Amino acid sequence: MKKLLLLFLLTGMVATAQQNLTIEQATYGQYQAYAPKSLTAPQWRTDTKTITYLDNTYSKLMSRSEESNWEETTFLTKQDLTTALKAKFPSDYFSFQIFPYRYEWKDKNTISFDATGTNGTYLVLFDVEKKEVIHAVSFSTDAAQQTMAPNGTKAAWLNENNIVITDENGNNTNVTNDTDKGIVNGSDYVHRQEFGINKGMWWSADSNMLLYYRKDETMVANYPLVNFGERIAKENDIKYPMAGMKSEEVTLVIYNIASKTKTTLKTEGPKEQFLTCVTWSPDNKYVFVGVLNREQNHLKLNRYEAATGNFVNTLFEEQASTYVEPLHNLTFLPNSNDKFLYRTEKNGYEQLYVYNTDGKLIKNLGYNDVVVMELLNFDAKGKTVFYVGTANNGLDRQLYQVNLKSGKTTQITNGSGTHSVMVSSDGSLALDSFSNTTTPNDVSIIATASKKTTSILKSDNPYTGVTKLPKMELVTITAADGKTPLNGRLIYPGNFDANKQYPVMVYVYGGPHAQLVTNDWLGGASLFDYYMAQQGYVVFTLDNRGSDARGRDFEHVIHRNLGQNEMADQMKGVEFLKSKSFVNQDKIGVYGWSFGGFMSTSLMLNHSDTFKVGVAGGPVCDWQYYEVMYGERYMDMPQENPEGYEKASVVNKASKLNGRLLMIHGAQDNVVVQQHSMQFINACITAGKQVDYFLYPTHEHNVRGKDRIHLNHKIADYFDTHLK
């Protein structure tokens, strides 16, 4: 009897453990409870063969070194930091919940990190051997975008639209004093963070000068966002330069610390041009700037003298019949003031080139059709450089090493899948986190010369004993051009029966700078996709032409014609689905967000005989309401391409709506403003078409936090109600 009872209990436990995912688990589980085991916040200690990372409690910094045969030891604790900060600032109180996640090695014995005390926030340089604070700069808690000078004695930060420099003694210098909020200094939100822009201030290597963006947007029309949380709804105006309308005017200014003077770089030309690729020369004498015209088809890489702001020379120019899209700063070669790496897709794939500061091409480092995804370190002698690039038609990521003189390229990693790599400061070792569709995560150390591998960690399947994920497979489909292979992902319904027919949810994005299908754990899918499969849906995704990681020509088919080739390729995906006997051809739906919301709506309207249900989140409905930098790159101005804008608009096609469409928007969306969906809703009313609409009053372009669970629940319910 006891044995039977025990068997019953064990059986019950297994049954409970293998239940389908809940909507809560499907929303955040893959990033939290069911994330494959890995190293947290790993970093190579500079000039050593040692890696550091946080322990499982996030309270300690651990280390493994070649010298210790990669055995794990405790390196620092959050208490070490607290003790040192208390000694440096006895009048303040510090308490770390976790060891600083964003710590960074500056040299062999120094890390930098942020700290928050009772009296303010700090940027800290910490000696790990002496366990003491070397330099620390304190700010008020409302300081923004703090950036420490290389020597650690001062830092620049933003007080609303102005720049302040604070030294380690607490002395403040107001670099700018603009009272008009339309003049924005030092912000990373310039050119709407297109062109790879992620900062608005750059210290010179000697810490004596601060280079910064000065953005004048006083001439850009105000755009109202409405905060419904007030007793009387409050209007929040933002600057939103719409396609074809007046855009911001940007300059670059150098502030000299010693003389307290400012010098504006003489980036002459139209006031609405874009300033990108901003890079100091290592010797502090020059600033290099990519000057891109508003049409985004002509780039000049210019050099300017730091002392005077004078134009020195144009190193080279790039022109295209479609668009030129600079995305990266220059990377100077080690111990060189006159040679640098430049990344461009001018020859078809984003690859590396060595130039000198006179503009002479020294070496093309491109390798086959590999797209450079991440530039890593040089070797100890500065003879070679490492990068992560694509393979396997964009599905894989591999580590490559290229000789700067000969251009000879060696692929270091080989396993088909996704290699996420960090290379040591001397280039002799690489920390490789590897996954593919059958491997959650394998972490190892690779000796780059011999390719010898030492295993550090292997993750088990985190879903074992929790839930049974439906079968997933990667597929290849020929594009509408009849020749280009496209990557697709097919997730089968839970408890799949080949003799049954199932409804389909097509999840789509389809636009540039995004890739949904990858050869890694879960195939690049979100856990919500697997949740929907467990609910009885075939879940399908296709990376059409126009998406990322396949090269210039693959993406540029979208130019002046957004949505058209993308839809044609998606319909090839539908043909593939319809060839499967288990697909119910009368129950195909589509869901996407942002560009994917545009695609979902476009597919619902242009192929209403195929798609019966759609969910479009944050959708672009008419590209003339989108902003200048992104919108005009792909569509040119509305006045230059009226036919393309007309064809891409879903507003003027509202009368074609036949299925059930749910449109979702954030009321505070400052990326795809709510006017898009409002225009479409109004067009549906005029056309006598019923459409469902849901608004998240407090959210911007993405629905985040606990409300994401609400969003996913709503999407799942909509498909269950109208398609299942």
Secondary structure, 3 states (H helix, E strand, C coil): CHHHHHHHHHHHHHHHHCCCCCHHHHHHHHHCCCCCCCCEEEEECCCCCEEEEECCCCCEEEEEECCCCCCCEEEEEHHHHHHHHHHHCCCCCECCCCCCCCCEEEECCEEEEEEEECCCEEEEEEECCCCEEEEEEEECCCCEEEEECCCCCEEEEEECCEEEEEECCCCEEECCCCCCCCEEECCCCCHHHCCCCCCCEEECCCCCEEEEEEEECCCCCEEEEEECCCCCCEEEEEECCECCCCCCEEEEEEEECCCCEEEECCCCCCCCCEEEEEEECCCCCEEEEEEECCCCCEEEEEEEECCCCCEEEEEEEEECCCCCCCCCCCEECCCCCCEEEEEECCCCCCEEEEEECCCCEEEECCCCCCCEEEEEEECCCCCEEEEEEEECCCCEEEEEEEECCCCCEEECCCCCCEEEEEECCCCCEEEEEEEECCEEEEEEEEECCCCCEEEEEECCCCCCCCCCCCCEEEEEEECCCCCCEEEEEEECCCCCCCCCCEEEEEECCCCCCCCCCCCCHHHHCCHHHHHHHHCCCEEEEEECCCCCCCCHHHHHCCCCCCCHHHHHHHHHHHHHHHCCCCEEEEEEEEEEECHHHHHHHHHHHHCCCCEEEEEEECCCCCHHHCEHHHHHHHHCCCCCCHHHHHHHCCHHHHHHCCCEEEEEEECCCCCCCCHHHHHHHHHHHHHCCCCEEEEECCCCCCCCCCHHHHHHHHHHHHHHHHCC
